Amino acid sequence: MTDGTVYSGPHWHRYATSDTDEAHDFVRRAFLDIKVRSSGGGRDGAGLRAVTTTLADVGVTRLHYSARTQVQTAPDGDLNITHLMGGRFTVARAKDEYRLRSGDVMLILPDHAEDLAYDDVDTFVARLPRALLEKVAHAETGISGADLCFDSSRPISTALGRHWTQTVSHLTRSVLSDPALMANPLIAGNARHLLAATVLAVFPNTAHAAVLRAVGDVTPRAIRRAVAYVDDNADQPLTVDQIATVAGVRPRALQLAFRRHHDTTPMQYVRRVRLERAHRDLQAADPATGVTVTMIARRWGFTHLGRFSTDYRAAYGSSPSHTLRT
C-alpha cells in the first residue's frame, strides 16, 4: 500500500503511511487536533495503518502506529474512546496520569486539553459526535446538552471498562461487518444510541450523576406505593405518569428506580402483573361455561393474542389453552 493512499468501500476506509507528518495529519482529520511535542521512529519507523468503519456520524477505527509520539490535545467537544490492544499509551492532565495496559480503555476528554504519549500502539478508537451524546443524555436523564461534562479519562470501574470493549466487539461483529445491516436506519440508529449510552455509563460525567440523583430521590416507600397501585389497579388503564403521581416522584425517576430495584420498567411490571392475573383466571375457569383464552386475555388488556401466548409460555411453560383445559 503506498503512502497516504485511501481505499474506500461502502462504509469503510483504509489508510497507510510511513510519513510522520502525514500520520499526524491523519490523526487530526480522523480524531481530534493535536499539538505534536516530539515524535521519533518506532521499531518499524513511523508506520501508520488504519481501517475505519463509519456508521453515519460514528466511526470505529483499528489503528496501528509505531512511532514514539508525545502530543497535547486540542479538544473540539466530540468524544474519542481508545481500547488499547498493544503498545504503550499514557494520558495525563495536571497531576493525574493514567498509564494504560493492554485491554484498558480510556476517554480523551472532549472539553479539556490532555498530554498523550504513545509508542508502537495497536488500538480500537471509537469517535462519537458531541451532538449524539447530548441527545442520548437528555433522553436518558433529562440533562441539557450544555450541562453534559466528562471529567476523567478513566472508566468508573474495571467491569465497566470491559463492558465498553464487549459492546464495541459485539457491534463490530454483528453490525459493522454487514453492509446490509448498516444500511438499515433502524439498526444503525440503535447501534449509535447503544454506543452513546455505553459511553455515558462507563465514564464519569454529569449525566451519570443526574441518574444517581434521580434514583436517590425515589425512596423505598415511594416504590412500594407504585407497586401497590399497580397491583390494585391492574385491570384499569395505567400510564407511567399516573403511577409516578401516586408514588410522588417524577416519571423518569420512577423508571430509573424500577430498573435499579426490580430490573424492569413500570410498564413491564404492569404487564407482568396482568399476565399473572390472566394465569390465575385461566386456572380457575371452566371451559364448559364458554370461557375462552381470548376472553381472559382481553380482560387483562392483551389484544395481541400471539404475543400473549408467547409471553405466557415463557412465564409458565405451557400454552394458555393448555392451562384452561386442565
SVG drawing of the C-alpha trace seen along z (x, -y; Angstrom):
<svg xmlns="http://www.w3.org/2000/svg" viewBox="-72 -25 85 56">
<polyline fill="none" stroke="black" stroke-width="0.4" points="0.0,0.0 1.5,-3.4 2.0,-6.2 -1.1,-8.4 -3.3,-6.2 -7.0,-5.9 -9.1,-2.9 -12.9,-3.3 -15.7,-0.7 -19.4,-1.5 -18.7,-2.0 -15.1,-1.6 -11.8,-3.3 -8.2,-2.0 -5.2,-4.3 -1.5,-3.7 1.6,-5.9 5.2,-5.9 5.5,-9.7 5.4,-11.2 3.7,-14.4 1.0,-12.6 0.4,-10.3 -0.2,-13.4 -2.5,-14.9 -4.5,-11.7 -4.9,-11.8 -6.2,-15.4 -8.7,-14.5 -9.9,-11.3 -10.0,-12.1 -9.0,-15.5 -6.5,-18.3 -3.1,-17.7 0.0,-19.7 3.0,-17.5 5.7,-17.9 8.0,-15.1 7.9,-12.2 10.5,-9.6 10.7,-6.4 9.5,-3.2 10.5,0.3 9.4,0.1 9.8,-3.6 6.7,-6.0 4.4,-3.4 0.6,-4.1 -2.1,-1.7 -5.8,-2.3 -9.1,-0.7 -12.1,-2.8 -15.8,-1.8 -18.3,-4.5 -21.9,-4.4 -23.4,-7.7 -21.5,-10.2 -19.9,-7.5 -16.5,-6.0 -14.7,-2.9 -11.0,-2.6 -8.4,0.1 -5.2,-1.8 -1.6,-0.7 1.1,-3.4 4.7,-2.5 6.2,-6.0 7.0,-7.2 5.0,-10.3 4.1,-13.0 1.2,-15.4 -1.2,-17.8 -4.8,-17.5 -6.9,-20.5 -10.4,-19.0 -13.4,-20.0 -16.2,-18.5 -16.5,-15.2 -15.5,-12.0 -12.8,-9.6 -12.6,-6.3 -9.5,-4.2 -9.2,-0.5 -5.5,0.4 -4.7,3.8 -0.9,3.4 2.0,1.0 2.3,-1.8 -0.1,-4.7 -0.3,-7.3 -2.7,-10.1 -2.1,-12.9 -3.9,-16.1 -2.5,-18.1 -1.3,-15.6 -3.5,-12.8 -1.6,-10.2 -3.3,-7.1 -0.9,-4.5 -2.9,-2.0 -2.2,1.6 -3.2,4.0 -7.0,4.3 -7.6,1.0 -9.9,-1.7 -9.7,-5.5 -11.6,-8.6 -9.8,-11.5 -11.5,-14.3 -13.7,-16.2 -13.5,-19.6 -10.0,-19.7 -6.5,-19.5 -4.5,-16.5 -1.0,-15.2 -0.8,-11.9 2.3,-9.7 2.1,-6.6 4.6,-4.2 4.1,-1.3 0.3,-1.2 -2.4,1.1 -5.8,-0.3 -9.5,-0.4 -10.7,-4.0 -14.4,-5.0 -15.3,-8.6 -18.8,-9.9 -20.1,-13.3 -21.0,-15.6 -24.5,-16.1 -25.3,-12.4 -24.1,-12.2 -26.1,-15.3 -29.3,-13.9 -28.9,-10.5 -28.0,-12.1 -31.1,-14.3 -33.4,-11.3 -32.0,-9.1 -31.6,-11.5 -33.2,-14.8 -29.9,-16.7 -29.4,-19.5 -26.7,-19.3 -25.0,-22.4 -24.6,-20.6 -23.0,-17.4 -19.4,-17.3 -16.8,-14.5 -14.1,-14.9 -12.0,-11.8 -10.4,-9.6 -10.7,-6.5 -13.7,-4.2 -15.8,-4.3 -14.7,-0.7 -12.8,2.1 -16.0,4.0 -17.5,1.0 -14.3,0.7 -14.8,4.3 -18.4,3.6 -17.3,0.9 -14.9,3.3 -17.6,6.0 -20.1,3.6 -17.8,2.4 -16.8,6.0 -20.5,7.1 -21.3,4.2 -18.2,4.8 -19.1,8.5 -22.9,8.2 -23.5,4.8 -20.4,3.1 -19.3,6.2 -22.6,6.4 -23.3,3.5 -27.0,4.5 -27.5,4.1 -25.5,0.8 -27.8,-0.5 -30.9,0.2 -31.7,-3.1 -33.4,-1.4 -30.4,0.9 -27.9,-1.9 -29.8,-4.2 -30.0,-1.6 -26.3,-0.9 -25.4,-4.6 -27.7,-5.0 -26.1,-2.0 -22.6,-3.3 -23.5,-6.7 -25.5,-5.3 -22.5,-3.0 -20.1,-5.9 -22.4,-7.7 -22.5,-4.7 -18.8,-3.8 -17.0,-7.2 -17.7,-9.7 -19.9,-12.6 -22.7,-14.9 -25.4,-12.8 -24.3,-9.8 -24.5,-12.0 -28.0,-13.1 -29.1,-9.4 -27.8,-8.8 -29.6,-11.8 -32.9,-10.9 -32.8,-7.3 -31.8,-8.7 -34.9,-10.9 -37.1,-7.7 -37.5,-6.3 -38.4,-2.6 -41.7,-3.8 -42.4,-5.6 -41.6,-2.4 -43.9,-0.4 -46.7,-2.9 -46.1,-2.5 -46.2,1.3 -49.3,1.4 -51.1,-1.0 -50.3,1.3 -51.3,4.4 -54.7,2.8 -55.5,1.3 -54.0,3.8 -57.4,4.1 -57.5,0.4 -55.7,-1.7 -52.4,-2.7 -49.6,-5.0 -46.2,-5.8 -47.3,-9.4 -50.3,-8.0 -48.1,-5.6 -45.4,-8.3 -48.1,-10.8 -49.3,-8.2 -45.7,-7.5 -45.0,-11.2 -42.0,-11.2 -41.1,-12.2 -41.8,-9.7 -38.1,-9.5 -37.0,-8.9 -39.6,-6.2 -38.4,-4.4 -34.8,-4.5 -35.8,-3.3 -37.7,-0.4 -34.7,0.6 -32.5,0.5 -34.7,2.2 -36.9,4.5 -34.8,4.9 -37.7,3.8 -39.7,0.8 -43.0,-0.4 -45.0,0.7 -43.2,4.0 -44.2,4.6 -47.8,3.7 -47.7,6.3 -46.1,8.9 -48.9,8.4 -51.6,8.6 -50.1,11.8 -50.2,13.3 -53.8,12.3 -54.6,13.9 -52.8,17.1 -55.0,17.2 -58.2,16.7 -57.2,19.5 -56.5,21.9 -59.9,21.1 -62.0,21.0 -64.2,23.8 -64.1,24.0 -67.5,25.8 -69.1,22.5 -67.9,20.9 -64.9,19.1 -62.1,18.8 -58.5,17.8 -59.4,14.7 -61.9,13.5 -59.4,13.8 -56.6,12.2 -58.6,9.2 -59.9,8.8 -56.4,8.1 -55.5,5.9 -53.8,8.3 -55.1,7.5 -52.3,9.3 -53.1,12.9 -49.9,14.3 -47.7,12.2 -49.8,13.1 -49.4,16.8 -45.6,16.3 -45.2,14.4 -47.4,16.8 -45.5,19.9 -42.2,18.2 -43.5,17.4 -45.4,20.6 -44.0,23.3 -47.3,24.2 -49.8,22.5 -52.8,20.6 -55.2,23.1 -53.5,26.0 -53.9,24.2 -57.6,23.6 -58.2,27.2 -56.5,28.6"/>
</svg>
